[in-house]
Amino acid sequence: MPKHYLFRIGNGFNFRASSARHIWGIVSKDAKFFLEGAEKGDLLWFIQAESKGLAIAVATYVGSRARGPSTLTNEELGWTEATGGDSDTEVHYKDLYDISHCGHETKIKSARVYWNYNSETCMVNLPAEYPAIVRYLKVVLSM
């Protein structure tokens, strides 16, 4: 059974810009436990900041790697917003679903970069919602 992780993605601009490449950037020191515990096939929920925790996308985790000379630059990823520009790790995913129109407000208000899903603090039962998302929505190439 996959684990569910939630990622704060600021206003979503940078996330949308790099979604065609299925890459998101994180700061490794802020996501140490995610990087140590995440496994291929886990689910990543992308939460827009300042929106009552609106989940705008969900995808399947593929892996991560350190950013460096052989990885894409912020400009190549289309990251023009200041938030996220200091990320040192790429998170790779597949099977991206745009759920921005579904109204899944998690009500999570923490400033943390990521969270493990917790049914006591998240106001949406994400594990129960995911099968319906897969059933009724199509995978998108980008957002």
LUMMILO-809460 format. One record per atom (N, C-alpha, C, O): residue in three letters; atom name; residue number from 0; x, y, z. Coordinates in nm, 4 decimals. Example, Ala and Ser with C-alpha at 12.3 -4.5 7.8 and 13.67 -1.06 7.14 Angstrom:
ALA;N;0;1.3190;-0.5690;0.7800
ALA;CA;0;1.2300;-0.4500;0.7800
ALA;C;0;1.3200;-0.3300;0.7800
ALA;O;0;1.4236;-0.3319;0.8465
SER;N;1;1.2850;-0.2250;0.7080
SER;CA;1;1.3670;-0.1060;0.7140
SER;C;1;1.2900;0.0030;0.7870
SER;O;1;1.3409;0.1138;0.8039
//
This chain:
MET;N;0;0.0836;-0.1175;0.0000
MET;CA;0;0.0000;0.0000;0.0000
MET;C;0;0.0886;0.1245;0.0000
MET;O;0;0.1779;0.1362;0.0840
PRO;N;1;0.0656;0.2166;-0.0919
PRO;CA;1;0.1541;0.3333;-0.0996
PRO;C;1;0.1334;0.4290;0.0172
PRO;O;1;0.0247;0.4384;0.0741
LYS;N;2;0.2403;0.4991;0.0509
LYS;CA;2;0.2306;0.6072;0.1489
LYS;C;2;0.1879;0.7334;0.0731
LYS;O;2;0.2104;0.7452;-0.0473
HIS;N;3;0.1270;0.8256;0.1442
HIS;CA;3;0.0804;0.9510;0.0861
HIS;C;3;0.1598;1.0650;0.1477
HIS;O;3;0.1684;1.0766;0.2700
TYR;N;4;0.2180;1.1494;0.0625
TYR;CA;4;0.2929;1.2660;0.1062
TYR;C;4;0.2292;1.3910;0.0471
TYR;O;4;0.1820;1.3892;-0.0666
LEU;N;5;0.2278;1.4985;0.1231
LEU;CA;5;0.1738;1.6255;0.0774
LEU;C;5;0.2889;1.7251;0.0666
LEU;O;5;0.3708;1.7360;0.1578
PHE;N;6;0.2948;1.7967;-0.0436
PHE;CA;6;0.3991;1.8963;-0.0675
PHE;C;6;0.3389;2.0336;-0.0875
PHE;O;6;0.2476;2.0504;-0.1685
ARG;N;7;0.3890;2.1323;-0.0146
ARG;CA;7;0.3496;2.2706;-0.0357
ARG;C;7;0.4243;2.3205;-0.1602
ARG;O;7;0.5458;2.3039;-0.1713
ILE;N;8;0.3507;2.3815;-0.2530
ILE;CA;8;0.4113;2.4246;-0.3796
ILE;C;8;0.3952;2.5751;-0.4039
ILE;O;8;0.3904;2.6195;-0.5186
GLY;N;9;0.3872;2.6513;-0.2981
GLY;CA;9;0.3716;2.7960;-0.3128
GLY;C;9;0.2437;2.8278;-0.3888
GLY;O;9;0.1403;2.7650;-0.3663
ASN;N;10;0.2507;2.9251;-0.4784
ASN;CA;10;0.1311;2.9628;-0.5550
ASN;C;10;0.1042;2.8680;-0.6716
ASN;O;10;0.0032;2.8825;-0.7405
GLY;N;11;0.1920;2.7723;-0.6944
GLY;CA;11;0.1732;2.6722;-0.7988
GLY;C;11;0.2364;2.7066;-0.9322
GLY;O;11;0.2401;2.6224;-1.0219
PHE;N;12;0.2868;2.8302;-0.9477
PHE;CA;12;0.3423;2.8710;-1.0763
PHE;C;12;0.4609;2.7839;-1.1166
PHE;O;12;0.4619;2.7278;-1.2261
ASN;N;13;0.5606;2.7721;-1.0291
ASN;CA;13;0.6778;2.6910;-1.0625
ASN;C;13;0.6406;2.5442;-1.0832
ASN;O;13;0.6952;2.4775;-1.1711
PHE;N;14;0.5470;2.4943;-1.0016
PHE;CA;14;0.5036;2.3554;-1.0176
PHE;C;14;0.4449;2.3334;-1.1568
PHE;O;14;0.4806;2.2379;-1.2259
ARG;N;15;0.3554;2.4216;-1.1966
ARG;CA;15;0.2943;2.4090;-1.3298
ARG;C;15;0.3995;2.4196;-1.4400
ARG;O;15;0.3928;2.3481;-1.5400
ALA;N;16;0.4958;2.5083;-1.4215
ALA;CA;16;0.5995;2.5297;-1.5227
ALA;C;16;0.6834;2.4045;-1.5467
ALA;O;16;0.7211;2.3764;-1.6605
SER;N;17;0.7128;2.3296;-1.4418
SER;CA;17;0.7976;2.2108;-1.4582
SER;C;17;0.7173;2.0810;-1.4654
SER;O;17;0.7755;1.9727;-1.4720
SER;N;18;0.5856;2.0909;-1.4642
SER;CA;18;0.5035;1.9692;-1.4638
SER;C;18;0.5186;1.8875;-1.5922
SER;O;18;0.5029;1.7654;-1.5888
ALA;N;19;0.5485;1.9512;-1.7037
ALA;CA;19;0.5669;1.8773;-1.8288
ALA;C;19;0.6889;1.7851;-1.8209
ALA;O;19;0.6964;1.6852;-1.8923
ARG;N;20;0.7823;1.8184;-1.7357
ARG;CA;20;0.9024;1.7352;-1.7175
ARG;C;20;0.8862;1.6392;-1.5998
ARG;O;20;0.9739;1.5568;-1.5738
HIS;N;21;0.7746;1.6498;-1.5293
HIS;CA;21;0.7437;1.5648;-1.4137
HIS;C;21;0.8533;1.5727;-1.3080
HIS;O;21;0.9018;1.4719;-1.2566
ILE;N;22;0.8902;1.6983;-1.2777
ILE;CA;22;0.9943;1.7261;-1.1785
ILE;C;22;0.9439;1.8336;-1.0834
ILE;O;22;0.8842;1.9324;-1.1262
TRP;N;23;0.9681;1.8140;-0.9547
TRP;CA;23;0.9474;1.9182;-0.8555
TRP;C;23;1.0750;1.9295;-0.7740
TRP;O;23;1.1468;1.8308;-0.7577
GLY;N;24;1.1039;2.0468;-0.7232
GLY;CA;24;1.2254;2.0692;-0.6467
GLY;C;24;1.1982;2.0896;-0.4999
GLY;O;24;1.1011;2.1550;-0.4617
ILE;N;25;1.2847;2.0331;-0.4176
ILE;CA;25;1.2733;2.0495;-0.2729
ILE;C;25;1.4116;2.0782;-0.2151
ILE;O;25;1.5139;2.0538;-0.2791
VAL;N;26;1.4123;2.1301;-0.0939
VAL;CA;26;1.5363;2.1496;-0.0186
VAL;C;26;1.5528;2.0262;0.0694
VAL;O;26;1.4683;1.9973;0.1542
SER;N;27;1.6612;1.9547;0.0487
SER;CA;27;1.6775;1.8244;0.1152
SER;C;27;1.6739;1.8339;0.2666
SER;O;27;1.6196;1.7443;0.3314
LYS;N;28;1.7297;1.9390;0.3257
LYS;CA;28;1.7292;1.9478;0.4721
LYS;C;28;1.5885;1.9648;0.5277
LYS;O;28;1.5630;1.9288;0.6426
ASP;N;29;1.4972;2.0190;0.4484
ASP;CA;29;1.3588;2.0364;0.4922
ASP;C;29;1.2746;1.9112;0.4690
ASP;O;29;1.1638;1.9006;0.5216
ALA;N;30;1.3258;1.8170;0.3912
ALA;CA;30;1.2492;1.6963;0.3565
ALA;C;30;1.3310;1.5696;0.3812
ALA;O;30;1.3167;1.4703;0.3099
LYS;N;31;1.4151;1.5743;0.4811
LYS;CA;31;1.5043;1.4629;0.5114
LYS;C;31;1.4281;1.3312;0.5289
LYS;O;31;1.4671;1.2292;0.4721
PHE;N;32;1.3198;1.3327;0.6071
PHE;CA;32;1.2479;1.2088;0.6353
PHE;C;32;1.1739;1.1576;0.5119
PHE;O;32;1.1595;1.0366;0.4940
PHE;N;33;1.1273;1.2482;0.4274
PHE;CA;33;1.0666;1.2058;0.3006
PHE;C;33;1.1713;1.1344;0.2164
PHE;O;33;1.1463;1.0245;0.1669
LEU;N;34;1.2874;1.1949;0.1996
LEU;CA;34;1.3921;1.1370;0.1151
LEU;C;34;1.4406;1.0027;0.1693
LEU;O;34;1.4787;0.9150;0.0918
GLU;N;35;1.4397;0.9859;0.3001
GLU;CA;35;1.4825;0.8590;0.3599
GLU;C;35;1.3741;0.7517;0.3510
GLU;O;35;1.4059;0.6330;0.3431
GLY;N;36;1.2464;0.7915;0.3521
GLY;CA;36;1.1397;0.6923;0.3619
GLY;C;36;1.0572;0.6688;0.2371
GLY;O;36;0.9897;0.5663;0.2268
ALA;N;37;1.0608;0.7616;0.1411
ALA;CA;37;0.9765;0.7485;0.0225
ALA;C;37;1.0227;0.6320;-0.0642
ALA;O;37;1.1421;0.6051;-0.0775
GLU;N;38;0.9250;0.5640;-0.1224
GLU;CA;38;0.9536;0.4513;-0.2111
GLU;C;38;0.8809;0.4704;-0.3430
GLU;O;38;0.7758;0.5342;-0.3495
LYS;N;39;0.9383;0.4146;-0.4465
LYS;CA;39;0.8743;0.4187;-0.5779
LYS;C;39;0.7306;0.3681;-0.5641
LYS;O;39;0.7058;0.2634;-0.5042
GLY;N;40;0.6367;0.4442;-0.6206
GLY;CA;40;0.4968;0.4059;-0.6127
GLY;C;40;0.4179;0.4801;-0.5063
GLY;O;40;0.2949;0.4743;-0.5062
ASP;N;41;0.4861;0.5505;-0.4147
ASP;CA;41;0.4146;0.6316;-0.3169
ASP;C;41;0.3438;0.7457;-0.3891
ASP;O;41;0.3779;0.7780;-0.5029
LEU;N;42;0.2459;0.8063;-0.3239
LEU;CA;42;0.1667;0.9117;-0.3873
LEU;C;42;0.2045;1.0487;-0.3328
LEU;O;42;0.2200;1.0678;-0.2122
LEU;N;43;0.2187;1.1426;-0.4243
LEU;CA;43;0.2567;1.2795;-0.3910
LEU;C;43;0.1382;1.3711;-0.4189
LEU;O;43;0.0888;1.3763;-0.5316
TRP;N;44;0.0929;1.4424;-0.3184
TRP;CA;44;-0.0177;1.5368;-0.3300
TRP;C;44;0.0426;1.6764;-0.3242
TRP;O;44;0.1152;1.7084;-0.2302
PHE;N;45;0.0138;1.7589;-0.4223
PHE;CA;45;0.0703;1.8925;-0.4314
PHE;C;45;-0.0334;1.9943;-0.3858
PHE;O;45;-0.1417;2.0051;-0.4432
ILE;N;46;0.0023;2.0688;-0.2809
ILE;CA;46;-0.0899;2.1578;-0.2105
ILE;C;46;-0.0491;2.3032;-0.2354
ILE;O;46;0.0659;2.3411;-0.2133
GLN;N;47;-0.1427;2.3822;-0.2807
GLN;CA;47;-0.1168;2.5232;-0.3071
GLN;C;47;-0.1233;2.6013;-0.1760
GLN;O;47;-0.2155;2.5824;-0.0967
ALA;N;48;-0.0265;2.6880;-0.1536
ALA;CA;48;-0.0218;2.7689;-0.0321
ALA;C;48;-0.1309;2.8753;-0.0346
ALA;O;48;-0.1803;2.9139;-0.1406
GLU;N;49;-0.1669;2.9214;0.0841
GLU;CA;49;-0.2641;3.0296;0.1012
GLU;C;49;-0.3953;3.0038;0.0285
GLU;O;49;-0.4523;3.0939;-0.0330
SER;N;50;-0.4423;2.8797;0.0364
SER;CA;50;-0.5646;2.8433;-0.0351
SER;C;50;-0.6502;2.7466;0.0469
SER;O;50;-0.7284;2.6704;-0.0099
LYS;N;51;-0.6363;2.7489;0.1783
LYS;CA;51;-0.6999;2.6502;0.2661
LYS;C;51;-0.6468;2.5101;0.2380
LYS;O;51;-0.7150;2.4104;0.2617
GLY;N;52;-0.5232;2.5042;0.1867
GLY;CA;52;-0.4600;2.3749;0.1605
GLY;C;52;-0.5160;2.3025;0.0406
GLY;O;52;-0.5281;2.1800;0.0427
LEU;N;53;-0.5507;2.3758;-0.0649
LEU;CA;53;-0.6099;2.3153;-0.1838
LEU;C;53;-0.5114;2.2213;-0.2529
LEU;O;53;-0.4013;2.2612;-0.2909
ALA;N;54;-0.5533;2.0958;-0.2683
ALA;CA;54;-0.4733;1.9980;-0.3432
ALA;C;54;-0.5003;2.0221;-0.4912
ALA;O;54;-0.6146;2.0122;-0.5359
ILE;N;55;-0.3949;2.0540;-0.5684
ILE;CA;55;-0.4159;2.0821;-0.7102
ILE;C;55;-0.3695;1.9691;-0.8009
ILE;O;55;-0.4038;1.9663;-0.9191
ALA;N;56;-0.2910;1.8750;-0.7461
ALA;CA;56;-0.2419;1.7646;-0.8290
ALA;C;56;-0.2015;1.6478;-0.7397
ALA;O;56;-0.1721;1.6643;-0.6213
VAL;N;57;-0.2009;1.5295;-0.8002
VAL;CA;57;-0.1490;1.4107;-0.7346
VAL;C;57;-0.0728;1.3325;-0.8410
VAL;O;57;-0.1127;1.3291;-0.9574
ALA;N;58;0.0373;1.2696;-0.7998
ALA;CA;58;0.1210;1.1934;-0.8921
ALA;C;58;0.1870;1.0785;-0.8168
ALA;O;58;0.1838;1.0727;-0.6939
THR;N;59;0.2460;0.9885;-0.8921
THR;CA;59;0.3144;0.8722;-0.8359
THR;C;59;0.4643;0.8977;-0.8321
THR;O;59;0.5241;0.9356;-0.9328
TYR;N;60;0.5240;0.8771;-0.7168
TYR;CA;60;0.6668;0.8992;-0.6957
TYR;C;60;0.7500;0.7979;-0.7741
TYR;O;60;0.7235;0.6778;-0.7713
VAL;N;61;0.8511;0.8494;-0.8440
VAL;CA;61;0.9438;0.7645;-0.9193
VAL;C;61;1.0797;0.7605;-0.8508
VAL;O;61;1.1408;0.6541;-0.8408
GLY;N;62;1.1273;0.8748;-0.8037
GLY;CA;62;1.2572;0.8815;-0.7383
GLY;C;62;1.3008;1.0247;-0.7206
GLY;O;62;1.2281;1.1178;-0.7551
SER;N;63;1.4204;1.0421;-0.6666
SER;CA;63;1.4747;1.1763;-0.6485
SER;C;63;1.6249;1.1721;-0.6722
SER;O;63;1.6888;1.0671;-0.6660
ARG;N;64;1.6789;1.2905;-0.6996
ARG;CA;64;1.8242;1.3000;-0.7161
ARG;C;64;1.8685;1.4414;-0.6860
ARG;O;64;1.7911;1.5365;-0.6972
ALA;N;65;1.9946;1.4537;-0.6475
ALA;CA;65;2.0511;1.5842;-0.6164
ALA;C;65;2.0630;1.6672;-0.7443
ALA;O;65;2.0977;1.6154;-0.8505
ARG;N;66;2.0341;1.7948;-0.7324
ARG;CA;66;2.0511;1.8854;-0.8454
ARG;C;66;2.1978;1.9237;-0.8556
ARG;O;66;2.2667;1.9381;-0.7546
GLY;N;67;2.2439;1.9397;-0.9768
GLY;CA;67;2.3831;1.9758;-0.9993
GLY;C;67;2.4059;2.0105;-1.1444
GLY;O;67;2.3109;2.0407;-1.2167
PRO;N;68;2.5308;2.0068;-1.1885
PRO;CA;68;2.5646;2.0467;-1.3259
PRO;C;68;2.4958;1.9628;-1.4342
PRO;O;68;2.4749;2.0115;-1.5453
SER;N;69;2.4604;1.8379;-1.4035
SER;CA;69;2.3995;1.7515;-1.5053
SER;C;69;2.2464;1.7546;-1.5013
SER;O;69;2.1818;1.6811;-1.5760
THR;N;70;2.1876;1.8382;-1.4155
THR;CA;70;2.0422;1.8480;-1.4087
THR;C;70;1.9971;1.9805;-1.4703
THR;O;70;2.0788;2.0690;-1.4957
LEU;N;71;1.8701;1.9928;-1.4934
LEU;CA;71;1.8154;2.1134;-1.5535
LEU;C;71;1.8266;2.2330;-1.4581
LEU;O;71;1.8167;2.2182;-1.3363
THR;N;72;1.8472;2.3495;-1.5154
THR;CA;72;1.8552;2.4716;-1.4357
THR;C;72;1.7140;2.5207;-1.4024
THR;O;72;1.6154;2.4729;-1.4585
ASN;N;73;1.7063;2.6161;-1.3112
ASN;CA;73;1.5775;2.6771;-1.2788
ASN;C;73;1.5136;2.7345;-1.4049
ASN;O;73;1.3933;2.7194;-1.4263
GLU;N;74;1.5931;2.7996;-1.4873
GLU;CA;74;1.5411;2.8597;-1.6108
GLU;C;74;1.4866;2.7525;-1.7052
GLU;O;74;1.3800;2.7702;-1.7640
GLU;N;75;1.5591;2.6419;-1.7198
GLU;CA;75;1.5133;2.5342;-1.8079
GLU;C;75;1.3844;2.4691;-1.7565
GLU;O;75;1.3035;2.4197;-1.8350
LEU;N;76;1.3665;2.4696;-1.6250
LEU;CA;76;1.2449;2.4143;-1.5656
LEU;C;76;1.1303;2.5151;-1.5681
LEU;O;76;1.0159;2.4800;-1.5392
GLY;N;77;1.1607;2.6397;-1.6024
GLY;CA;77;1.0578;2.7436;-1.6072
GLY;C;77;1.0277;2.8051;-1.4728
GLY;O;77;0.9233;2.8680;-1.4556
TRP;N;78;1.1180;2.7880;-1.3760
TRP;CA;78;1.0971;2.8415;-1.2423
TRP;C;78;1.1424;2.9865;-1.2380
TRP;O;78;1.2617;3.0149;-1.2271
THR;N;79;1.0488;3.0759;-1.2466
THR;CA;79;1.0805;3.2182;-1.2421
THR;C;79;1.0404;3.2811;-1.1096
THR;O;79;1.0875;3.3899;-1.0763
GLU;N;80;0.9545;3.2146;-1.0338
GLU;CA;80;0.9147;3.2643;-0.9019
GLU;C;80;1.0284;3.2376;-0.8040
GLU;O;80;1.1000;3.1383;-0.8169
ALA;N;81;1.0447;3.3247;-0.7080
ALA;CA;81;1.1534;3.3104;-0.6109
ALA;C;81;1.1401;3.1839;-0.5276
ALA;O;81;1.2401;3.1180;-0.4992
THR;N;82;1.0183;3.1489;-0.4881
THR;CA;82;0.9970;3.0310;-0.4055
THR;C;82;1.0336;2.9055;-0.4839
THR;O;82;0.9866;2.8861;-0.5960
GLY;N;83;1.1169;2.8210;-0.4256
GLY;CA;83;1.1568;2.6968;-0.4903
GLY;C;83;1.2876;2.7072;-0.5651
GLY;O;83;1.3452;2.6059;-0.6048
GLY;N;84;1.3346;2.8278;-0.5845
GLY;CA;84;1.4577;2.8463;-0.6605
GLY;C;84;1.5819;2.7951;-0.5920
GLY;O;84;1.6842;2.7742;-0.6571
ASP;N;85;1.5751;2.7741;-0.4609
ASP;CA;85;1.6925;2.7277;-0.3873
ASP;C;85;1.6913;2.5765;-0.3642
ASP;O;85;1.7696;2.5255;-0.2842
SER;N;86;1.6039;2.5057;-0.4331
SER;CA;86;1.5946;2.3608;-0.4121
SER;C;86;1.7223;2.2913;-0.4595
SER;O;86;1.7806;2.3274;-0.5617
ASP;N;87;1.7638;2.1912;-0.3826
ASP;CA;87;1.8855;2.1178;-0.4160
ASP;C;87;1.8580;1.9727;-0.4558
ASP;O;87;1.9507;1.8963;-0.4826
THR;N;88;1.7305;1.9358;-0.4591
THR;CA;88;1.6926;1.7970;-0.4907
THR;C;88;1.5730;1.7971;-0.5849
THR;O;88;1.4766;1.8711;-0.5650
GLU;N;89;1.5807;1.7133;-0.6873
GLU;CA;89;1.4679;1.6938;-0.7781
GLU;C;89;1.3854;1.5756;-0.7309
GLU;O;89;1.4393;1.4712;-0.6942
VAL;N;90;1.2536;1.5932;-0.7323
VAL;CA;90;1.1597;1.4844;-0.7054
VAL;C;90;1.0960;1.4509;-0.8393
VAL;O;90;1.0338;1.5369;-0.9017
HIS;N;91;1.1107;1.3270;-0.8840
HIS;CA;91;1.0565;1.2828;-1.0125
HIS;C;91;0.9293;1.2025;-0.9888
HIS;O;91;0.9211;1.1227;-0.8954
TYR;N;92;0.8312;1.2244;-1.0738
TYR;CA;92;0.7031;1.1571;-1.0594
TYR;C;92;0.6469;1.1209;-1.1960
TYR;O;92;0.6990;1.1633;-1.2992
LYS;N;93;0.5401;1.0419;-1.1953
LYS;CA;93;0.4691;1.0033;-1.3178
LYS;C;93;0.3198;1.0031;-1.2870
LYS;O;93;0.2793;1.0277;-1.1734
ASP;N;94;0.2395;0.9755;-1.3868
ASP;CA;94;0.0944;0.9642;-1.3702
ASP;C;94;0.0376;1.0843;-1.2946
ASP;O;94;-0.0202;1.0702;-1.1868
LEU;N;95;0.0553;1.2011;-1.3528
LEU;CA;95;0.0090;1.3269;-1.2943
LEU;C;95;-0.1395;1.3477;-1.3222
LEU;O;95;-0.1844;1.3374;-1.4364
TYR;N;96;-0.2150;1.3771;-1.2167
TYR;CA;96;-0.3572;1.4090;-1.2291
TYR;C;96;-0.3790;1.5529;-1.1842
TYR;O;96;-0.3367;1.5913;-1.0751
ASP;N;97;-0.4441;1.6317;-1.2671
ASP;CA;97;-0.4820;1.7683;-1.2327
ASP;C;97;-0.6139;1.7605;-1.1563
ASP;O;97;-0.7179;1.7278;-1.2136
ILE;N;98;-0.6091;1.7904;-1.0274
ILE;CA;98;-0.7296;1.7851;-0.9451
ILE;C;98;-0.7655;1.9244;-0.8931
ILE;O;98;-0.8391;1.9369;-0.7953
SER;N;99;-0.7142;2.0278;-0.9575
SER;CA;99;-0.7358;2.1646;-0.9102
SER;C;99;-0.8832;2.2026;-0.9092
SER;O;99;-0.9233;2.2901;-0.8326
HIS;N;100;-0.9624;2.1402;-0.9904
HIS;CA;100;-1.1056;2.1703;-0.9988
HIS;C;100;-1.1907;2.0851;-0.9041
HIS;O;100;-1.3126;2.1017;-0.9007
CYS;N;101;-1.1304;1.9961;-0.8288
CYS;CA;101;-1.2059;1.9035;-0.7437
CYS;C;101;-1.2423;1.9612;-0.6066
CYS;O;101;-1.3304;1.9085;-0.5387
GLY;N;102;-1.1755;2.0681;-0.5663
GLY;CA;102;-1.2083;2.1311;-0.4385
GLY;C;102;-1.1611;2.0567;-0.3158
GLY;O;102;-1.2233;2.0676;-0.2102
HIS;N;103;-1.0541;1.9822;-0.3262
HIS;CA;103;-1.0008;1.9078;-0.2114
HIS;C;103;-0.9195;2.0022;-0.1224
HIS;O;103;-0.7987;2.0168;-0.1409
GLU;N;104;-0.9860;2.0659;-0.0264
GLU;CA;104;-0.9200;2.1564;0.0671
GLU;C;104;-0.8777;2.0776;0.1904
GLU;O;104;-0.9615;2.0339;0.2693
THR;N;105;-0.7480;2.0600;0.2057
THR;CA;105;-0.6954;1.9802;0.3160
THR;C;105;-0.7007;2.0543;0.4489
THR;O;105;-0.6953;1.9920;0.5549
LYS;N;106;-0.7112;2.1864;0.4441
LYS;CA;106;-0.7133;2.2753;0.5618
LYS;C;106;-0.5804;2.2757;0.6360
LYS;O;106;-0.5735;2.3239;0.7491
ILE;N;107;-0.4754;2.2231;0.5750
ILE;CA;107;-0.3436;2.2240;0.6374
ILE;C;107;-0.2847;2.3632;0.6198
ILE;O;107;-0.2796;2.4157;0.5086
LYS;N;108;-0.2398;2.4234;0.7319
LYS;CA;108;-0.1914;2.5612;0.7292
LYS;C;108;-0.0446;2.5732;0.7673
LYS;O;108;0.0079;2.6844;0.7729
SER;N;109;0.0210;2.4654;0.7928
SER;CA;109;0.1599;2.4670;0.8350
SER;C;109;0.2503;2.5220;0.7253
SER;O;109;0.2200;2.5089;0.6068
ALA;N;110;0.3601;2.5828;0.7647
ALA;CA;110;0.4570;2.6354;0.6692
ALA;C;110;0.5584;2.5293;0.6252
ALA;O;110;0.6490;2.5586;0.5472
ARG;N;111;0.5433;2.4078;0.6747
ARG;CA;111;0.6366;2.3015;0.6367
ARG;C;111;0.6320;2.2768;0.4871
ARG;O;111;0.5332;2.3093;0.4212
VAL;N;112;0.7384;2.2196;0.4335
VAL;CA;112;0.7505;2.1900;0.2910
VAL;C;112;0.6725;2.0635;0.2542
VAL;O;112;0.6130;2.0565;0.1467
TYR;N;113;0.6727;1.9656;0.3412
TYR;CA;113;0.6018;1.8405;0.3122
TYR;C;113;0.5490;1.7814;0.4421
TYR;O;113;0.5950;1.8153;0.5512
TRP;N;114;0.4509;1.6917;0.4278
TRP;CA;114;0.3950;1.6189;0.5414
TRP;C;114;0.3671;1.4761;0.4987
TRP;O;114;0.3391;1.4490;0.3819
ASN;N;115;0.3752;1.3853;0.5947
ASN;CA;115;0.3190;1.2526;0.5751
ASN;C;115;0.1685;1.2694;0.5945
ASN;O;115;0.1256;1.3446;0.6820
TYR;N;116;0.0894;1.2014;0.5153
TYR;CA;116;-0.0552;1.2105;0.5310
TYR;C;116;-0.0949;1.1635;0.6695
TYR;O;116;-0.0452;1.0620;0.7182
ASN;N;117;-0.1850;1.2379;0.7329
ASN;CA;117;-0.2368;1.2034;0.8644
ASN;C;117;-0.3857;1.2347;0.8637
ASN;O;117;-0.4248;1.3499;0.8452
SER;N;118;-0.4673;1.1351;0.8834
SER;CA;118;-0.6128;1.1530;0.8756
SER;C;118;-0.6668;1.2448;0.9850
SER;O;118;-0.7785;1.2952;0.9736
GLU;N;119;-0.5894;1.2670;1.0899
GLU;CA;119;-0.6354;1.3547;1.1978
GLU;C;119;-0.6136;1.5023;1.1662
GLU;O;119;-0.6845;1.5876;1.2195
THR;N;120;-0.5166;1.5338;1.0801
THR;CA;120;-0.4886;1.6743;1.0492
THR;C;120;-0.5304;1.7143;0.9087
THR;O;120;-0.5444;1.8333;0.8805
CYS;N;121;-0.5503;1.6192;0.8215
CYS;CA;121;-0.5913;1.6479;0.6837
CYS;C;121;-0.7422;1.6293;0.6743
CYS;O;121;-0.7945;1.5238;0.7103
MET;N;122;-0.8116;1.7307;0.6265
MET;CA;122;-0.9575;1.7262;0.6217
MET;C;122;-1.0131;1.6534;0.4989
MET;O;122;-1.1344;1.6507;0.4780
VAL;N;123;-0.9251;1.5949;0.4181
VAL;CA;123;-0.9674;1.5155;0.3032
VAL;C;123;-0.9076;1.3760;0.3200
VAL;O;123;-0.7884;1.3625;0.3476
ASN;N;124;-0.9885;1.2742;0.3039
ASN;CA;124;-0.9396;1.1374;0.3133
ASN;C;124;-0.8732;1.1028;0.1802
ASN;O;124;-0.9350;1.0431;0.0920
LEU;N;125;-0.7464;1.1413;0.1675
LEU;CA;125;-0.6749;1.1248;0.0408
LEU;C;125;-0.6660;0.9795;-0.0053
LEU;O;125;-0.6862;0.9529;-0.1238
PRO;N;126;-0.6364;0.8836;0.0843
PRO;CA;126;-0.6334;0.7443;0.0381
PRO;C;126;-0.7665;0.6984;-0.0210
PRO;O;126;-0.7678;0.6181;-0.1143
ALA;N;127;-0.8782;0.7481;0.0318
ALA;CA;127;-1.0093;0.7102;-0.0212
ALA;C;127;-1.0401;0.7835;-0.1513
ALA;O;127;-1.1088;0.7290;-0.2377
GLU;N;128;-0.9908;0.9054;-0.1667
GLU;CA;128;-1.0165;0.9854;-0.2866
GLU;C;128;-0.9363;0.9367;-0.4071
GLU;O;128;-0.9831;0.9468;-0.5205
TYR;N;129;-0.8165;0.8844;-0.3838
TYR;CA;129;-0.7286;0.8497;-0.4955
TYR;C;129;-0.7913;0.7508;-0.5943
TYR;O;129;-0.7826;0.7753;-0.7146
PRO;N;130;-0.8539;0.6410;-0.5514
PRO;CA;130;-0.9148;0.5497;-0.6496
PRO;C;130;-1.0199;0.6183;-0.7377
PRO;O;130;-1.0313;0.5864;-0.8561
ALA;N;131;-1.0960;0.7113;-0.6816
ALA;CA;131;-1.1958;0.7839;-0.7618
ALA;C;131;-1.1274;0.8758;-0.8622
ALA;O;131;-1.1737;0.8899;-0.9754
ILE;N;132;-1.0180;0.9379;-0.8213
ILE;CA;132;-0.9424;1.0245;-0.9124
ILE;C;132;-0.8928;0.9436;-1.0313
ILE;O;132;-0.9075;0.9856;-1.1461
VAL;N;133;-0.8345;0.8286;-1.0042
VAL;CA;133;-0.7835;0.7422;-1.1107
VAL;C;133;-0.8969;0.6938;-1.2005
VAL;O;133;-0.8807;0.6823;-1.3220
ARG;N;134;-1.0104;0.6659;-1.1401
ARG;CA;134;-1.1237;0.6138;-1.2181
ARG;C;134;-1.1862;0.7181;-1.3090
ARG;O;134;-1.2222;0.6879;-1.4228
TYR;N;135;-1.1995;0.8421;-1.2593
TYR;CA;135;-1.2764;0.9418;-1.3324
TYR;C;135;-1.1948;1.0479;-1.4048
TYR;O;135;-1.2492;1.1201;-1.4883
LEU;N;136;-1.0659;1.0592;-1.3751
LEU;CA;136;-0.9820;1.1579;-1.4421
LEU;C;136;-0.8783;1.0896;-1.5291
LEU;O;136;-0.8510;0.9707;-1.5132
LYS;N;137;-0.8212;1.1652;-1.6207
LYS;CA;137;-0.7151;1.1133;-1.7059
LYS;C;137;-0.5819;1.1719;-1.6636
LYS;O;137;-0.5744;1.2851;-1.6156
VAL;N;138;-0.4767;1.0930;-1.6822
VAL;CA;138;-0.3419;1.1423;-1.6577
VAL;C;138;-0.3169;1.2577;-1.7538
VAL;O;138;-0.3527;1.2504;-1.8713
VAL;N;139;-0.2550;1.3649;-1.7029
VAL;CA;139;-0.2221;1.4791;-1.7875
VAL;C;139;-0.0708;1.4832;-1.8113
VAL;O;139;0.0082;1.4379;-1.7284
LEU;N;140;-0.0336;1.5377;-1.9247
LEU;CA;140;0.1092;1.5507;-1.9559
LEU;C;140;0.1711;1.6686;-1.8830
LEU;O;140;0.2891;1.6659;-1.8479
SER;N;141;0.0915;1.7719;-1.8603
SER;CA;141;0.1372;1.8883;-1.7848
SER;C;141;0.0157;1.9638;-1.7359
SER;O;141;-0.0976;1.9348;-1.7743
MET;N;142;0.0416;2.0622;-1.6497
MET;CA;142;-0.0687;2.1436;-1.5964
MET;C;142;-0.0583;2.2859;-1.6471
MET;O;142;-0.1419;2.3697;-1.6135
//
